Amino acid sequence: MTVSGQHDFKQVALEDGDDVSNEKVLNEGFPSREPSKTLKRWQAATYALMYAAMGLNAAITGPTLLMMADNVGVNEQEISMIFVTRGVMWAVGSLSAGRVFEVIRRRQHLVLVLVLFLTVLLDVSIPFITSYWLLLTVQGGIGFIMSHLDVGGNILVFQVWPDNANMYLQLLQFFWGAGASVMPFLVAAVLLTLPPRLHLIGAYGSLSLLLLASCAVPLFVPSPSEHLDAASETANVAPPSRRERFLRIIVITATSVYLLTYVGAEGSFGSWLFAYATEAAGFPKAEAAYSVSAFWCALTFGRIFSVPIAARVSHKRVLMADTAGVFIAIFLLLGAEIVGTIPQPLIWISAFIMGFSMASMFGTGFTYPSVFGIKLTPRECSILSVGASLGDISLPSLGGVILGFLGVHSYPWYILALLLAATAGFAGMDIAAQKIASHAAYASLAASESTEEQEEMSEVAPATLSDSS
């Protein structure tokens, strides 16, 4: 069965001999039921493309930072405020993104298109900005807008794959890393082929063309059908008890703490590894840069490796293995600190183990509550994203302050403190989620027993009346 007058991708939802009990076709072009696997694959490809675009946009700032500084006439320290501005506005945008995707139910993919289009407009303007404060405003606007793409991707993944969101979040994280890895090479090609006065225009022009091409894709892929009937779904769900609401708040809070400290540990390890390798281990600057690259490459490789693992191994086992790996990596450095000698190969080994072990910690932690039947709302996804954003903004900066006061040898101890805090957040999340699951199971059992008792009473009552008559 196919629907005439609809896009080809919308016809996919009704192909392959699907048995459709409800012939009513909704506004998106497919019936009110579970979409086909083919449609889900197109949705997965769409969200992966969006995250690759987000990675491209994030990675262009570093290679073009000094060019922007020359354009507006400021020094390196002043231009670095771009990162702070984008990070703060990213966190602010994450708060509103959940509400946006909650209100716009049937046209969520149009939000993705609008986000990319607005980002293109801001990116195109950057080479022509000569005012420092205007540049900060534009960069903050990019952070605010792109945060909707980040939070929206998480929300859409939960809608399309509520029982297997972890695997697809890992896939999105990989494509973000792939986009971020490609962008420096694109900038390098621009620098080699264009004259200096066109370097900034060429870099941001190339990025804008790629983002503009990505805008068209979500227009031809329908938004998740699950969210089309959100009102009818919530109408039949009993309101949670006060205890369940309290435990849910504990789960979201603990998960936010976990994501905040994990993302902070990831950013801090990658940001200050270069300084630790050069000053504590005596690395030449080139080799220290390669050790940092080893960490990020292991992180990217680990994310694609974690996709099939997420489909076969439980969340808890994955997180336990990841936690063991990051502690092994940091204890190698701490052991060398205690001994007083830091061999250079140890830096490489620790960087690789840390990156590979951290690869799946974000996606697995983000989706961990769903293992216990806790379906995250768009607003809760926003809260979790804000926690991760705050960790990315604040904790690497705090690490710089601590290293400045206590010296570079405090680096592994600071990372250890963050990992311990993340482990505590995971423990709190696990305990509260299990309590919610057990409480829900008990309530379900009690409800079923009550229903059986009512049925028995309804059968006994007529028999009693007939005997009395």
C-alpha positions as CSV (number, residue, x, y, z in Angstrom):
1,M,0.0,0.0,0.0
2,T,1.3,3.4,-0.9
3,V,0.0,7.0,-0.5
4,S,-0.2,9.0,-3.6
5,G,1.0,12.6,-3.7
6,Q,3.6,12.1,-0.9
7,H,7.3,12.1,-0.9
8,D,9.2,8.9,-1.7
9,F,10.5,8.7,1.9
10,K,7.0,8.9,3.2
11,Q,5.9,6.1,1.0
12,V,8.7,4.0,2.5
13,A,6.7,3.9,5.7
14,L,3.9,1.9,4.0
15,E,6.0,-0.4,1.8
16,D,7.1,-4.1,2.1
17,G,3.5,-5.4,2.5
18,D,2.9,-3.8,5.9
19,D,-0.4,-4.6,7.4
20,V,-2.0,-1.3,8.3
21,S,-5.1,-1.7,10.4
22,N,-5.8,2.0,10.5
23,E,-6.2,3.4,7.0
24,K,-6.3,7.0,8.1
25,V,-3.2,8.8,6.9
26,L,-1.9,11.6,9.2
27,N,-0.5,14.9,8.1
28,E,3.1,13.5,7.8
29,G,2.0,11.0,5.2
30,F,2.0,7.7,7.0
31,P,-0.5,5.9,9.3
32,S,-0.6,6.3,13.1
33,R,1.5,3.3,13.9
34,E,5.1,2.1,14.2
35,P,7.1,3.2,11.1
36,S,9.0,0.7,9.0
37,K,12.6,-0.2,9.4
38,T,13.5,1.5,6.2
39,L,12.0,4.8,7.4
40,K,14.0,4.5,10.6
41,R,17.2,4.0,8.7
42,W,16.5,7.3,6.8
43,Q,15.9,9.0,10.1
44,A,19.1,7.6,11.5
45,A,21.0,8.9,8.4
46,T,19.4,12.3,8.8
47,Y,20.4,12.7,12.4
48,A,23.9,11.5,11.7
49,L,24.2,14.1,9.0
50,M,23.0,16.8,11.5
51,Y,25.6,15.8,14.0
52,A,28.3,15.7,11.4
53,A,27.3,19.3,10.5
54,M,27.5,20.2,14.1
55,G,31.0,18.8,14.4
56,L,32.1,20.7,11.3
57,N,30.8,24.0,12.8
58,A,32.4,23.4,16.2
59,A,35.8,22.5,14.7
60,I,36.2,25.5,12.5
61,T,36.7,27.9,15.4
62,G,40.1,26.7,16.4
63,P,41.9,26.8,13.0
64,T,40.4,30.3,12.2
65,L,40.7,31.8,15.7
66,L,43.8,33.9,15.0
67,M,42.4,35.0,11.6
68,M,39.3,36.3,13.4
69,A,41.5,38.0,16.0
70,D,43.3,39.9,13.1
71,N,40.0,40.8,11.5
72,V,38.7,42.5,14.7
73,G,42.1,43.7,16.0
74,V,42.4,41.9,19.3
75,N,45.0,39.7,20.9
76,E,44.8,35.9,21.6
77,Q,43.6,36.3,25.1
78,E,40.7,38.5,24.1
79,I,39.6,36.3,21.1
80,S,39.5,33.2,23.4
81,M,36.4,34.7,24.9
82,I,34.6,33.2,21.9
83,F,34.8,29.8,23.6
84,V,33.3,31.1,26.8
85,T,30.5,33.0,25.0
86,R,29.6,30.0,22.8
87,G,29.6,27.6,25.8
88,V,27.4,29.8,27.9
89,M,24.9,30.4,25.1
90,W,24.9,26.7,24.3
91,A,23.8,26.0,27.9
92,V,21.1,28.7,27.7
93,G,19.9,27.3,24.4
94,S,19.8,23.8,25.7
95,L,17.2,25.0,28.3
96,S,14.8,26.3,25.6
97,A,15.4,23.5,23.1
98,G,13.5,20.9,25.0
99,R,10.5,23.2,25.2
100,V,10.7,23.9,21.4
101,F,10.6,20.2,20.5
102,E,7.9,19.6,23.0
103,V,5.6,22.3,21.5
104,I,6.3,21.6,17.8
105,R,5.2,18.0,17.7
106,R,4.5,17.3,14.1
107,R,7.2,19.4,12.4
108,Q,10.3,18.7,14.4
109,H,12.4,18.2,11.3
110,L,11.6,21.7,10.2
111,V,13.3,22.9,13.4
112,L,16.5,21.1,12.3
113,V,16.2,22.9,8.9
114,L,15.7,26.3,10.5
115,V,18.6,25.8,12.9
116,L,21.0,24.9,10.0
117,F,19.7,27.8,7.9
118,L,20.2,30.4,10.7
119,T,23.6,29.0,11.4
120,V,24.6,29.4,7.7
121,L,23.5,33.1,7.9
122,L,25.7,33.7,10.9
123,D,28.7,31.8,9.6
124,V,28.6,33.7,6.3
125,S,28.7,37.0,8.2
126,I,31.8,36.2,10.3
127,P,34.5,37.0,7.7
128,F,33.0,40.5,7.3
129,I,32.8,41.4,11.0
130,T,35.3,43.9,12.2
131,S,33.8,44.6,15.6
132,Y,35.0,42.5,18.5
133,W,31.7,42.7,20.4
134,L,29.6,42.0,17.3
135,L,31.8,38.9,16.7
136,L,31.2,37.7,20.3
137,T,27.4,38.3,19.7
138,V,27.4,36.3,16.5
139,Q,29.4,33.4,18.0
140,G,27.1,33.4,21.0
141,G,24.1,33.2,18.6
142,I,25.7,30.2,16.9
143,G,26.1,28.4,20.2
144,F,22.5,29.2,21.2
145,I,21.1,28.0,17.8
146,M,23.3,24.9,17.5
147,S,22.3,23.7,21.0
148,H,18.9,23.1,19.6
149,L,20.4,20.7,17.1
150,D,22.2,18.8,19.9
151,V,19.2,18.5,22.2
152,G,16.9,17.9,19.3
153,G,19.0,14.9,18.1
154,N,18.8,13.4,21.6
155,I,15.0,13.8,21.8
156,L,14.4,12.5,18.3
157,V,16.6,9.4,18.9
158,F,14.5,8.6,22.0
159,Q,11.3,9.0,20.0
160,V,12.4,6.7,17.1
161,W,14.3,4.1,19.2
162,P,12.9,4.3,22.8
163,D,14.3,0.8,23.6
164,N,17.6,1.1,21.8
165,A,18.6,4.7,22.0
166,N,22.1,4.1,23.3
167,M,23.4,2.5,20.1
168,Y,22.1,5.4,18.0
169,L,23.4,8.1,20.4
170,Q,26.8,6.4,20.1
171,L,26.5,6.6,16.3
172,L,25.6,10.3,16.5
173,Q,28.6,11.0,18.7
174,F,30.8,9.3,16.2
175,F,29.5,11.4,13.3
176,W,30.1,14.5,15.4
177,G,33.7,13.5,15.8
178,A,34.0,12.6,12.1
179,G,32.8,16.1,11.2
180,A,35.1,17.7,13.7
181,S,38.0,15.7,12.2
182,V,37.3,16.7,8.6
183,M,37.0,20.4,9.2
184,P,40.7,21.1,9.9
185,F,41.7,19.4,6.7
186,L,39.2,21.6,4.8
187,V,40.6,24.7,6.4
188,A,44.1,23.6,5.5
189,A,43.1,23.1,1.8
190,V,41.7,26.7,1.8
191,L,44.9,28.1,3.3
192,L,47.0,26.3,0.6
193,T,44.8,27.3,-2.4
194,L,43.6,30.9,-1.7
195,P,45.5,34.1,-1.0
196,P,45.7,35.3,2.6
197,R,43.0,38.0,2.2
198,L,40.5,35.2,1.3
199,H,41.4,32.7,3.9
200,L,38.6,33.5,6.3
201,I,36.0,33.9,3.5
202,G,37.0,30.6,1.9
203,A,36.9,28.7,5.2
204,Y,33.5,29.9,6.3
205,G,32.2,29.9,2.8
206,S,33.0,26.2,2.4
207,L,31.4,25.5,5.8
208,S,28.3,27.4,4.8
209,L,27.9,25.5,1.6
210,L,28.1,22.2,3.4
211,L,25.6,23.2,6.0
212,L,23.3,24.6,3.3
213,A,23.4,21.3,1.5
214,S,22.5,19.5,4.7
215,C,19.4,21.8,5.2
216,A,17.5,20.0,2.4
217,V,17.7,16.5,3.8
218,P,15.3,16.8,6.8
219,L,12.6,18.2,4.5
220,F,12.2,14.9,2.7
221,V,12.3,12.6,5.8
222,P,9.1,12.7,8.0
223,S,9.4,13.4,11.8
224,P,9.0,10.5,14.1
225,S,5.4,9.2,14.1
226,E,5.5,8.3,17.8
227,H,5.3,12.0,18.7
228,L,2.3,12.6,16.4
229,D,-0.1,11.1,18.9
230,A,1.7,12.3,22.0
231,A,-1.6,13.7,23.4
232,S,-3.4,10.4,23.1
233,E,-0.5,8.6,24.6
234,T,-0.3,10.8,27.7
235,A,-4.1,10.8,28.1
236,N,-4.1,7.1,29.0
237,V,-1.2,7.2,31.4
238,A,-1.9,7.4,35.2
239,P,-0.2,10.3,36.9
240,P,2.9,9.3,38.9
241,S,2.7,9.1,42.7
242,R,4.6,11.6,44.9
243,R,7.3,9.1,45.6
244,E,7.8,8.3,41.9
245,R,8.1,12.0,41.1
246,F,10.6,12.4,43.9
247,L,12.7,9.5,42.7
248,R,12.5,10.7,39.1
249,I,13.9,14.1,40.2
250,I,16.8,12.1,41.9
251,V,17.4,10.2,38.7
252,I,17.6,13.3,36.5
253,T,19.7,15.1,39.1
254,A,22.2,12.2,39.5
255,T,22.4,11.8,35.7
256,S,23.1,15.5,35.3
257,V,25.9,15.3,37.8
258,Y,27.3,12.3,36.1
259,L,27.2,14.0,32.7
260,L,28.6,17.2,34.1
261,T,31.6,15.5,35.7
262,Y,32.2,13.1,32.9
263,V,32.2,15.8,30.2
264,G,34.3,17.9,32.4
265,A,36.8,15.1,32.9
266,E,36.9,14.4,29.1
267,G,37.5,18.1,28.3
268,S,40.0,18.6,31.1
269,F,42.0,15.5,30.2
270,G,42.2,16.6,26.5
271,S,42.8,20.3,27.3
272,W,45.6,19.9,29.7
273,L,47.3,16.7,28.5
274,F,49.7,18.8,26.3
275,A,50.9,20.9,29.3
276,Y,51.3,17.8,31.5
277,A,53.2,15.9,28.7
278,T,55.7,18.8,28.1
279,E,56.2,20.0,31.6
280,A,55.9,16.8,33.7
281,A,57.1,14.2,31.2
282,G,59.5,16.3,29.2
283,F,57.8,15.7,25.8
284,P,58.9,17.9,22.9
285,K,56.0,20.0,21.8
286,A,55.4,18.1,18.6
287,E,55.2,14.7,20.4
288,A,53.0,16.2,23.1
289,A,50.6,17.4,20.4
290,Y,50.6,13.9,18.9
291,S,49.7,12.4,22.4
292,V,46.7,14.7,22.5
293,S,45.7,13.6,19.0
294,A,46.0,10.0,20.2
295,F,43.5,10.7,23.0
296,W,41.0,12.2,20.6
297,C,41.5,9.6,17.9
298,A,41.0,6.8,20.5
299,L,37.8,8.6,21.6
300,T,36.5,8.8,18.0
301,F,37.5,5.2,17.2
302,G,35.9,4.0,20.4
303,R,32.6,5.6,19.6
304,I,32.2,3.7,16.3
305,F,33.4,0.5,18.1
306,S,30.8,1.0,20.8
307,V,27.9,1.0,18.4
308,P,27.7,-2.8,18.0
309,I,28.6,-3.3,21.6
310,A,25.7,-1.2,22.7
311,A,23.3,-3.5,20.8
312,R,24.6,-6.6,22.6
313,V,25.8,-5.6,26.1
314,S,23.8,-4.1,28.9
315,H,24.2,-0.5,29.9
316,K,25.5,-1.3,33.3
317,R,28.2,-3.7,32.1
318,V,29.3,-1.1,29.5
319,L,29.6,1.6,32.1
320,M,31.4,-0.6,34.5
321,A,33.9,-1.6,31.9
322,D,34.3,2.0,30.9
323,T,34.8,3.1,34.5
324,A,37.4,0.4,35.0
325,G,39.2,1.6,31.9
326,V,39.4,5.3,32.9
327,F,40.6,4.5,36.4
328,I,43.3,2.2,35.0
329,A,44.4,5.0,32.8
330,I,44.6,7.6,35.5
331,F,46.1,5.2,38.1
332,L,49.0,4.6,35.6
333,L,49.8,8.4,35.8
334,L,49.3,8.5,39.5
335,G,51.6,5.6,40.0
336,A,54.3,7.3,38.0
337,E,53.7,10.5,40.0
338,I,54.2,8.6,43.3
339,V,57.3,6.8,42.0
340,G,58.7,10.2,40.8
341,T,59.4,9.2,37.2
342,I,57.0,9.6,34.3
343,P,58.1,7.4,31.3
344,Q,57.0,8.9,28.0
345,P,55.4,5.7,26.7
346,L,53.2,5.8,29.8
347,I,51.6,9.0,28.6
348,W,50.7,7.5,25.2
349,I,49.3,4.3,26.9
350,S,47.2,6.3,29.4
351,A,45.9,8.7,26.7
352,F,44.8,5.8,24.4
353,I,43.1,3.9,27.3
354,M,41.4,7.0,28.6
355,G,40.1,8.0,25.2
356,F,38.9,4.5,24.2
357,S,37.2,4.0,27.6
358,M,35.5,7.4,27.6
359,A,34.0,6.9,24.1
360,S,30.7,5.3,25.2
361,M,30.3,6.9,28.6
362,F,28.2,9.9,27.4
363,G,25.6,8.0,25.4
364,T,25.4,5.1,27.8
365,G,24.9,7.4,30.8
366,F,22.4,9.6,28.9
367,T,20.2,6.6,28.1
368,Y,20.7,4.7,31.3
369,P,17.4,5.7,32.9
370,S,15.5,4.2,29.9
371,V,16.8,0.7,30.9
372,F,14.4,0.9,33.9
373,G,11.4,2.1,31.8
374,I,12.0,5.8,32.5
375,K,11.1,7.6,29.3
376,L,12.8,10.9,29.3
377,T,10.7,13.9,28.3
378,P,12.1,16.7,26.0
379,R,12.4,19.0,29.0
380,E,14.4,16.4,30.9
381,C,16.7,15.9,27.9
382,S,17.3,19.6,28.0
383,I,18.3,19.4,31.7
384,L,20.8,16.6,31.0
385,S,22.2,18.6,28.0
386,V,22.6,21.7,30.2
387,G,24.5,19.6,32.8
388,A,26.9,18.3,30.1
389,S,27.3,21.9,28.7
390,L,28.1,23.3,32.1
391,G,30.7,20.6,32.7
392,D,32.3,21.4,29.3
393,I,32.4,25.1,30.1
394,S,33.5,25.2,33.7
395,L,35.6,22.2,34.7
396,P,38.4,22.5,32.1
397,S,38.7,26.2,33.2
398,L,38.7,25.2,36.8
399,G,41.5,22.7,36.0
400,G,43.6,25.5,34.6
401,V,43.2,27.5,37.8
402,I,44.1,24.4,39.9
403,L,47.2,23.6,37.7
404,G,48.2,27.3,38.0
405,F,48.1,27.2,41.8
406,L,49.3,23.7,42.5
407,G,51.5,23.0,39.5
408,V,51.2,20.7,36.5
409,H,51.7,17.5,38.7
410,S,48.2,18.1,40.1
411,Y,46.7,17.2,36.7
412,P,46.1,13.4,37.3
413,W,44.7,14.1,40.8
414,Y,42.2,16.6,39.4
415,I,41.1,14.1,36.7
416,L,40.8,11.4,39.5
417,A,38.5,13.8,41.5
418,L,36.3,14.3,38.5
419,L,36.1,10.6,37.8
420,L,35.2,9.8,41.4
421,A,32.4,12.4,41.2
422,A,31.1,10.9,38.0
423,T,31.1,7.4,39.6
424,A,29.1,8.8,42.5
425,G,26.6,10.3,40.1
426,F,26.3,7.0,38.3
427,A,25.7,5.2,41.6
428,G,23.0,7.6,42.6
429,M,21.4,7.3,39.2
430,D,21.5,3.5,39.3
431,I,20.0,3.2,42.8
432,A,17.1,5.7,42.2
433,A,16.3,4.2,38.8
434,Q,16.1,0.7,40.3
435,K,13.8,2.0,43.1
436,I,11.5,3.6,40.5
437,A,11.4,0.3,38.5
438,S,10.6,-1.8,41.6
439,H,8.0,0.7,42.8
440,A,6.3,0.6,39.4
441,A,6.4,-3.2,39.3
442,Y,4.8,-3.3,42.8
443,A,2.1,-0.8,41.8
444,S,1.4,-2.8,38.6
445,L,1.1,-6.0,40.6
446,A,-1.2,-4.4,43.1
447,A,-3.4,-3.0,40.4
448,S,-3.7,-6.4,38.7
449,E,-4.6,-8.1,42.0
450,S,-7.2,-5.4,42.6
451,T,-8.7,-6.0,39.2
452,E,-8.8,-9.7,39.8
453,E,-10.6,-9.2,43.1
454,Q,-13.1,-6.9,41.5
455,E,-13.8,-9.5,38.8
456,E,-14.3,-12.2,41.4
457,M,-16.7,-10.0,43.3
458,S,-18.7,-9.2,40.2
459,E,-19.0,-13.0,39.6
460,V,-20.0,-13.8,43.2
461,A,-22.6,-11.0,43.5
462,P,-25.1,-12.3,40.9
463,A,-24.8,-15.8,42.4
464,T,-25.6,-14.5,45.9
465,L,-28.6,-12.6,44.6
466,S,-30.0,-15.7,42.9
467,D,-29.6,-17.8,46.0
468,S,-31.4,-15.3,48.2
469,S,-34.3,-15.1,45.7
